[in-house]
Amino acid sequence: MRYFHQRIIIALVTFFLLFPVFSAITSAEQQTLHFSIVVSQEPECSVINSITDIGDIYETLIDGTDYKKTRINFDLTCKQVLINSFKMTLFWPSSAIMDGKSVVLTSIPNLGLAIYNENKPLNNNATINFTYGNQPPVLFAVPIKPSGVSLQRNGTFNGTVVMSIDYQ
């Protein structure tokens, strides 16, 4: 019981010692803070000349790494750029994993395209940071098929990669 009374006395003494501080805080003059906020939209960019022709492919030579590694050519033009720090996100709506790589599925069953940034294979939804005004990312497409599987048909094929550009 004695210990309890000591704690109450200490609490009351502390309260009365700090009371002038509390009253100074509550009676302090109010100030208005002003904020300046810039809300920006994603950059207005256009990607043109983005069709890539891989050419004729010989099934027995497909290795998923080097054979027919073809640069994906595109021109990127942006208007009203606020900052030059951009990011490119690559998404392929039809995807699969072949030989451990995330690939764009094509219109030929069991034929995919591995997408590379320089020599680095990319996964679906990959993001690449770059500086606008310098050279954009250097992308490549490489034909790939599952090991030990034959393609079921020949002919022309296509695959789709969606590219989006935003600020970092």
N, C-alpha and C positions, 0 to 999 in steps of 0.2 A: 504494500500500500504506500509505504514511504517513497519507494522508487517511482510510483505513478505520480505522486504529488510533485516530485522534483522535475519530472518531464513536463508537467503542465506549467510549472513556474518558468522553466527554460523556454517553453514555447511562447508564453505571454511576454517575457522579456524580449525575446527575439522579435515578436510582432511589433511591440512598441518602439524598439530601436529602428525597425525598418519602416514604420508608419510614415515618417516624413518622406522617405523615398517613394512609397506608393502614392502618397498624395501629390508629390511633384509630378509623377508620371501621369496621373489622371487629370491634373490641371494644366498639363503642357499644351502649348498652342498647337492647333492642328495645321498641317501643311498639306497642300494638294500636290500629288505627284503627277507628272505628265509623261506619257509614253509615246514614242514614235515607233510604229510598227509598219514594216513593208511586207505585204502579202504578195508573193509572186506565183505565177503559174509555171508549169513546166515549159521548157523552151519550145518554140514553134519550129520544128525541124521537118525537113523532107529528105527522104532517101530515094534516090533515082538511080537508074542503070543498075538494078540489083538482080538481074537474071544471070545465073552462072551456068555455062555450058560445059559439062564435064567431058563430053565427047564419047567415043566408043569405049566400051569396057569389056575386057576379056575376063570372064568369070574365074578362070584358073589363076589369074594373076592378082586377084583381090586379096590384099593382106591387112587392110584396115589401118595401115600406118602411112605408107609412102606411095603405093601405087595409085596413080591418077590424083594425087594431092593437087587440088585445083583452088587457086585463089578466088575468094568470093569478092568480086568487084562491086563497089557501090560508091556513090557520091553523096555526101552528107552536107546539107545546107541548112543553116539555122538563122532565124531572124530574132531581133530584140533579145540578144544574149545578155543576161545580167552578170554572170560569172562564167569563166571558161572551164570550170571543173565539172565535167560531165560523167555520167555513167551510162553504159549501154547494157541493156538486159536482153538476152536471147532466149526465146521460148519456142519450143517446137511442140505443136498441138498433138502430133502423132509421134510417140516416142517409145523406145524399147531399150533394153540393155542387150548388147551383143558383144561377146568376148570381153566383158567387163567394162564396156564403154557405153555411155548414154548416146543414143543415136536417133537421128530423124528417120522415121519410117518413110519409105517411098511407096510409089504405086505398084512396084514389083514386090511380091511377097518375099521375105527373107533378105531383102536388099535395103540397107540403111546407109545413112551418111553420117560419119563422125565429124563433128565441127571442132576446129582447132583455132586457138588464138596463138599465132606464130606456131610453135611446136608443142603447145600444151593442149591436150584434149579437154573440151568443155562439157560440163553437165547441163542438162536441161535447166532453164532459169538461171544460167550463169550471168554474173554481173562483171563488167569490165570497166574500170575507171580509166578515164583519159582526159587530156586537155584539148578542148575544142580550139581549132586554129592550127594545131599541129596535125601530124598524120593520125587519122583515126585508127582504131585497132585493125591489125592485119589478120583477116579470117580466112580459113581454108575449109574445104569440104573434102572428105576422103571416103570413097566407097568402102563398105564393110558388109560382111555376111557372116552368119554363125559358122564356126569351124565345122567341117565335115558335112555341111548342108549344100545341096545343089539348088540353084535358082530354078523356079518352076516355069518361068517363061522368059523370053527375050523381048526386046522392044524399048521404046522410049519410056522414061520414068520421070516422075517429079516428086519433090518433097518440099515442105514449107517450114521456114523459120521466121518467127515474128521478132522484129527488132524494135525495142522502145528506147528512147533517149530521154534522160532526165538529168537534173542537177544532182551532184553528189550530196 
